[in-house]
Each structure stands twice: as structure tokens, then as C-alpha cells.
Amino acid sequence: MDLLDWHRGELSSRRVLALIKHLPRDSALQRELHGEVAEWSITDHLLAATVDHLAVANWMFQCVNASEDGDQPDPPQPVPRPGSQDEDEETEGPDGRSPEAETPEVSPGQLARFFG
């Protein structure tokens, strides 16, 4: 297929638009328009979410079963997703930390509602 066929009148604008709309996710145009996000399929996003939820569940289990006098384990870091690094840089404060960087305290009531 030659795009010059559109210029010559041998290929309709509707057909060109249909071809562009149905380009594969990993095509150069999709990567140019959407960046790294185009390389991740819905399956990749669901798998990353599953890993994140499992890590949080394990962290909560450790927090509940740890001794009260002992140190609490650090909360898990989410799986890095494409495009999220750019957003983090925009929301950073003057000290280089994001406002969400503070670790929230988890009360026993919150844990009970989560597991209940």
C-alpha cells in the first residue's frame, strides 16, 4: 500500500482513515501519539494491578501479625507503569517529594474493614 495512492486519487480518504485507526498498538504512529503507554496492553495493566494488590495484601498481613513493639514493614512500591513517571515529576514539591509520598497510618479498624 502506498500513501501516494491517496494523493493520486486511487485511495479514498475514508480508507486511509480506517487504516490509520486500526494500526497495531506497537506501531510507530501509536508510540508517537501515546508514548510508552501504547506498548502496554490491557493485560499488562491488569497484571501490574494484580501484583500491586497482592503486595499490599501481604504488607497488611505483615502489619497485622507483627508485634506491637516491633517496627512496621515499609509499604510496597507499586509496579512502575508507562507514563506515570512524567506525572510524578509534575506533582513534586520544591523539596523533590510528591505530596502522596507520606505513608498513611493504617488503623486496625481500616484493616478489619478491608479483610471483613
C-alpha positions in Angstrom: 0.0 0.0 0.0 1.4 3.4 -1.0 0.1 6.6 0.6 0.8 8.4 -2.7 -2.3 6.5 -3.9 -4.4 8.8 -1.8 -2.7 11.8 -3.5 -3.3 10.3 -6.9 -7.0 9.7 -6.1 -6.7 5.9 -6.2 -7.2 5.6 -2.4 -10.2 7.2 -0.6 -9.7 9.4 2.5 -12.2 7.1 4.3 -9.9 4.1 3.6 -6.8 5.9 4.7 -8.6 6.9 8.0 -9.7 3.3 8.5 -6.2 2.1 8.0 -4.8 4.6 10.5 -7.4 3.9 13.1 -6.7 0.2 13.0 -2.9 0.3 13.2 -1.4 -2.1 15.8 -0.7 -0.9 19.3 3.1 -1.2 18.8 3.1 0.9 15.5 5.3 3.9 15.2 2.3 6.2 15.0 0.8 4.9 18.2 4.1 5.2 20.0 4.5 8.8 18.7 1.0 9.8 19.8 0.8 8.0 23.1 4.4 7.3 24.1 5.2 4.2 26.2 1.6 3.8 27.2 0.9 2.4 23.7 3.2 -0.5 24.4 1.2 -1.8 27.4 -1.9 -3.8 26.6 -4.9 -4.1 29.0 -3.5 -7.5 30.1 -0.2 -5.8 31.1 -2.2 -3.2 33.1 -4.3 -5.8 34.8 -1.2 -7.9 35.7 0.5 -4.9 37.2 -2.6 -4.1 39.3 -2.8 -7.7 40.4 0.8 -7.6 41.6 0.2 -4.3 43.4 -2.9 -5.6 45.2 -1.1 -8.8 46.2 1.9 -6.8 47.6 -0.5 -4.6 49.6 -2.3 -7.6 51.0 0.9 -9.2 52.0 2.1 -5.9 53.6 -1.2 -5.6 55.5 -0.9 -9.2 56.7 2.6 -8.5 58.0 1.4 -5.3 59.8 -1.4 -7.2 61.5 0.7 -10.1 62.6 3.8 -8.0 63.7 4.4 -7.4 67.3 3.1 -4.0 68.6 6.6 -3.0 69.8 8.4 -4.0 66.6 9.0 -1.9 63.5 6.3 -2.0 60.9 7.4 -3.0 57.5 7.6 -0.4 54.8 4.6 -0.2 52.4 5.2 -1.8 49.0 6.1 0.3 46.0 3.7 -0.1 43.0 4.8 -1.6 39.8 6.1 1.3 37.6 3.7 2.0 34.7 4.5 3.8 31.5 3.6 7.5 31.6 3.4 7.6 35.4 6.9 8.9 35.8 6.1 12.0 33.9 3.1 12.7 36.1 5.2 12.2 39.3 7.7 14.8 38.1 4.9 17.3 37.6 3.4 16.9 41.0 6.7 17.0 43.0 7.0 19.8 45.5 10.0 22.1 45.9 11.9 19.5 48.1 11.6 16.9 45.3 8.9 14.8 47.1 5.4 14.3 45.9 2.5 15.1 48.3 1.5 11.5 48.3 4.9 10.4 49.5 3.8 10.5 53.1 2.9 7.0 54.3 -0.6 7.0 55.7 -1.1 5.3 59.0 -3.4 2.2 58.8 -5.7 1.8 61.8 -6.8 -1.6 63.0 -10.4 -0.6 62.0 -9.4 0.0 58.4 -7.7 -3.4 58.3 -10.7 -5.0 59.8 -13.0 -3.4 57.1 -10.6 -4.5 54.4 -10.5 -8.1 55.5 -14.1 -8.2 56.8 
